[in-house]
């Protein structure tokens, strides 16, 4: 077992730290945190709220598509 972390572990820790900070920032502004998941059907996302609620929301696009 190596005591030196490889760059993959370090990058993953940085990524998780950014997500935790963004989640906390949203909650402090009374905004939900959007969670994308491959476990949900297409067009659906989870929205997590500061009070612990998690809701599934259907996403639909309106208007012009951009490419």
Residue pairs with C-beta under 8 A, 6 or more apart in sequence:
22 33
23 33
23 48
26 32
26 33
27 33
27 49
27 50
30 50
32 47
32 48
32 49
32 55
33 47
33 48
33 49
34 45
34 46
34 47
35 45
35 46
35 47
35 48
35 54
36 45
36 46
37 45
37 46
40 46
40 56
43 58
43 59
43 60
44 56
44 57
44 58
44 59
45 56
45 57
45 59
46 54
46 55
46 56
46 57
47 54
47 55
47 56
47 57
48 54
49 55
